[in-house]
Amino acid sequence: MSANGYRNGVTEDLRYVPLTYNHAESQTSALRLILTIFPDWEHAEGPVEFIRFTDGITNTLLKAVKRRPGYTDEQIDEEAVLLRAYGKGTEVLIDRDSEVETLSLPGKLADTVTGEATSHSLLSQHNLAPPLLARFHNGLMYRFIQGRVCGPEDLTKEPVWRGVARRLGEWHAVLPVVSEGPTATVQDAHSEIPLLGSPSKSVPSSEAINAITPGKPTPNIWTVMQKWILALPVDHAAEQQRQQRLQKELERTVKELADRPGLGNHA
């Protein structure tokens, strides 16, 4: 175990904070969350500041820092925390395995975490994500990694795009396989961990979604589009007709394109 209380990048017992980030009261609710896991920040010298990242399109992402007197920017960043709050309704567009889905982790990680925290914890165990500090009602808190976001021009430079490709290759090489079904599991060399839980009421069932391409690995582009179509509102006749029209179009497209060979195999 490291000096900061983490083992393999994951907290021994992932903490749940029974609070909610409120977009209408961003500063107040964010500060309440941060002080819950770092109560010493409230009375220690130096203000707590929040920096909002605006690159994302679905989540609110805030960087919390403690401006301790005499600390360099690098020292301040070493104890900075990222607070990520989910956007309302984004589970329809982004598969977060729903807030009610839980993962029962073995051993000392016996507490349950949400599907999104599950993914982060798994990445942390393989040193592919920063340590996860806690989850709260509508988001996560985890450590900040110093660096600079790549821009389009950066990705034209060979050392950068080779580094990105190498890192992506590492992800695919070391992450365990997730098998889907009524009870999904995470499989690695040491264990098979059940992903327990029930589907969210706001998201169509996996059976209805996967029926568009039976027998094919999921998720795929067709099941994603099916999920979006099934999530459309159907309160009025016009909305029902729109959903039916899009459903027919999807089924026609799947019939024409889903079984075509991939690139490089046109024979």
C-alpha positions in Angstrom: 0.0 0.0 0.0 1.2 3.5 -0.8 1.6 6.3 1.8 -1.6 8.0 0.6 -3.8 5.0 1.5 -4.2 3.5 -2.0 -3.5 0.0 -3.1 -3.0 -0.5 -6.9 -4.6 2.9 -7.5 -7.9 2.0 -5.7 -9.1 2.9 -2.3 -9.4 0.0 0.1 -13.0 0.8 0.7 -14.6 3.1 -1.8 -16.5 5.8 0.0 -20.0 6.8 -0.8 -20.9 10.4 0.1 -24.7 10.7 0.4 -24.8 14.2 -1.2 -25.7 15.6 -4.6 -23.9 18.1 -6.8 -26.4 20.9 -7.7 -25.8 22.6 -11.0 -27.8 25.6 -9.7 -25.6 25.9 -6.6 -22.4 24.8 -8.1 -19.9 26.4 -5.7 -21.8 25.6 -2.6 -22.6 22.0 -3.4 -19.1 21.2 -4.8 -17.5 22.7 -1.7 -19.7 20.6 0.6 -18.7 17.4 -1.3 -15.0 18.3 -1.2 -15.0 19.1 2.5 -16.7 15.8 3.3 -13.7 13.9 2.1 -11.1 16.5 3.0 -12.4 18.2 6.2 -9.0 19.6 7.0 -9.3 21.9 3.9 -12.0 23.9 5.7 -9.7 25.3 8.4 -6.3 25.0 6.9 -4.7 28.2 5.6 -5.5 29.1 2.0 -8.8 29.2 0.1 -10.4 26.3 -1.8 -10.9 27.1 -5.4 -12.8 25.5 -8.3 -11.7 25.5 -11.9 -14.4 24.4 -14.4 -13.3 22.4 -17.5 -15.5 23.1 -20.5 -14.3 20.5 -23.0 -16.9 17.9 -22.1 -20.4 18.0 -23.5 -22.4 15.8 -21.1 -20.8 16.2 -17.6 -19.8 18.9 -15.3 -16.1 18.6 -14.5 -14.5 20.7 -11.8 -11.0 20.8 -10.5 -10.8 21.6 -6.7 -7.5 22.9 -5.4 -6.4 24.1 -2.0 -4.3 27.2 -2.4 -1.9 26.7 0.5 0.5 29.6 1.0 4.0 29.0 -0.2 3.0 26.0 -2.4 4.0 26.0 -6.0 1.4 25.2 -8.7 2.9 21.7 -9.1 2.6 21.1 -5.3 -1.0 22.3 -5.3 -1.9 20.1 -8.3 -0.5 17.0 -6.5 -3.4 17.2 -4.0 -6.0 18.5 -6.4 -9.3 16.7 -6.9 -11.5 16.3 -9.9 -15.3 16.3 -9.3 -17.4 14.9 -12.1 -21.1 15.2 -12.0 -23.3 13.5 -14.6 -25.5 15.6 -16.9 -29.2 15.0 -16.5 -30.6 12.3 -18.7 -27.2 11.4 -20.2 -27.6 7.7 -19.4 -29.8 7.6 -22.5 -26.9 8.6 -24.7 -24.0 7.2 -22.7 -24.1 3.7 -21.2 -23.3 4.2 -17.5 -24.8 0.8 -16.6 -27.3 3.0 -14.7 -27.0 4.5 -11.3 -28.8 1.4 -9.7 -26.3 -1.1 -11.2 -23.7 -2.2 -8.6 -20.5 -4.2 -8.6 -19.7 -6.5 -5.8 -15.9 -6.4 -5.5 -14.1 -9.2 -3.7 -12.1 -9.0 -0.5 -11.7 -5.6 1.2 -13.5 -3.9 -1.6 -16.7 -5.4 -0.5 -18.6 -2.1 -0.8 -20.7 -1.6 -3.9 -20.1 1.1 -6.5 -22.0 2.2 -9.5 -21.4 1.1 -13.0 -19.4 4.2 -13.9 -17.3 3.9 -10.7 -16.8 0.2 -11.7 -15.1 1.2 -14.9 -12.9 3.7 -13.2 -11.9 1.3 -10.4 -11.0 -1.3 -13.0 -8.8 1.1 -14.9 -7.2 2.2 -11.7 -6.3 -1.3 -10.8 -4.3 -1.5 -14.0 -2.7 2.0 -13.6 -4.7 3.4 -16.4 -6.7 6.0 -14.4 -6.1 8.2 -11.4 -7.1 6.9 -7.9 -10.9 7.0 -7.3 -11.6 8.8 -4.0 -15.4 8.6 -3.6 -18.7 8.5 -5.4 -21.7 10.6 -4.6 -25.3 10.6 -5.7 -24.7 11.9 -9.2 -21.0 11.6 -9.8 -17.4 10.7 -8.8 -14.4 12.3 -7.2 -10.9 11.3 -8.2 -7.3 12.5 -8.3 -6.1 15.0 -10.9 -3.4 14.1 -13.4 -1.1 16.9 -14.5 -0.8 17.4 -18.3 -2.1 19.1 -21.3 -5.0 18.0 -23.6 -3.9 17.0 -27.1 -5.2 19.3 -29.8 -5.7 18.4 -33.5 -2.3 19.8 -34.4 -0.6 17.7 -31.6 -2.0 14.5 -33.1 -0.2 15.2 -36.4 3.1 14.9 -34.7 4.5 11.4 -34.9 5.8 11.1 -31.3 2.3 12.1 -30.1 0.2 9.8 -32.3 2.5 6.9 -31.7 2.3 7.5 -28.0 -1.6 7.6 -28.2 -1.6 4.4 -30.2 0.8 2.7 -27.8 -1.4 3.7 -24.8 -4.6 2.5 -26.5 -2.9 -0.8 -27.3 -2.0 -1.1 -23.7 -5.6 -0.6 -22.7 -6.8 -3.4 -25.0 -4.0 -5.7 -24.0 -4.3 -5.5 -20.2 -8.0 -4.8 -19.5 -10.1 -7.9 -18.6 -12.9 -9.1 -20.9 -16.5 -8.1 -20.0 -19.1 -10.7 -21.0 -22.7 -9.5 -21.3 -25.9 -11.3 -20.5 -28.7 -11.2 -17.8 -25.8 -11.1 -15.3 -22.7 -9.6 -16.8 -19.3 -10.4 -15.5 -15.8 -8.9 -15.5 -13.3 -11.7 -16.2 -9.5 -11.5 -15.6 -6.8 -13.9 -14.7 -7.7 -13.9 -11.0 -11.5 -13.7 -10.7 -14.9 -13.4 -12.3 -16.8 -10.6 -10.8 -20.6 -10.4 -11.2 -22.2 -7.1 -12.3 -25.4 -7.1 -10.3 -28.4 -4.9 -10.6 -31.6 -4.0 -12.4 -32.0 -1.8 -15.5 -32.8 1.8 -15.2 -36.4 2.7 -15.9 -35.3 5.5 -18.2 -33.2 3.2 -20.4 -34.6 0.5 -22.7 -33.8 -3.1 -21.7 -30.7 -4.8 -23.1 -33.0 -7.5 -24.6 -35.0 -5.0 -26.6 -31.8 -3.2 -27.7 -29.8 -6.2 -28.7 -32.7 -7.8 -30.7 -31.8 -5.5 -33.7 -28.6 -7.7 -34.3 -29.1 -11.1 -32.7 -26.0 -13.1 -32.4 -23.6 -10.2 -32.9 -21.2 -8.9 -30.2 -22.7 -6.0 -28.3 -22.6 -3.1 -28.0 -22.3 -2.2 -31.7 -23.3 0.8 -33.8 -26.7 -0.8 -34.5 -27.6 -1.4 -30.9 -26.5 2.1 -30.0 -28.9 3.6 -32.6 -31.6 1.2 -31.4 -31.1 2.4 -27.9 -31.6 6.0 -29.0 -34.7 5.2 -31.0 -36.3 3.3 -28.1 -35.5 6.2 -25.8 -37.5 8.7 -27.8 -40.6 10.2 -26.2 -43.8 8.6 -27.5 -46.4 10.6 -25.6 -48.2 12.0 -28.7 -49.2 10.5 -32.1 -46.6 12.5 -34.0 -43.9 11.3 -31.7 -45.0 7.7 -32.1 -45.0 8.0 -35.9 -41.5 9.5 -35.8 -40.3 6.5 -33.7 -41.9 4.0 -36.0 -40.4 5.7 -39.1 -36.9 5.7 -37.6 -37.3 2.1 -36.5 -38.2 1.0 -40.0 -35.3 3.0 -41.4 -32.9 1.4 -38.9 -34.2 -2.1 -39.6 -33.8 -1.5 -43.4 -30.2 -0.2 -42.9 -29.3 -3.1 -40.7 -30.6 -5.6 -43.3 -28.5 -3.9 -46.0 -25.3 -3.2 -44.2 -24.9 -5.2 -40.9 -23.7 -8.4 -42.5 -21.3 -6.8 -45.0 -17.6 -7.8 -44.7 -15.3 -5.4 -43.1 -12.6 -3.2 -44.8 -10.0 -5.2 -46.6 -12.3 -8.2 -47.1 -14.5 -7.3 -50.1 -14.3 -10.7 -51.8 
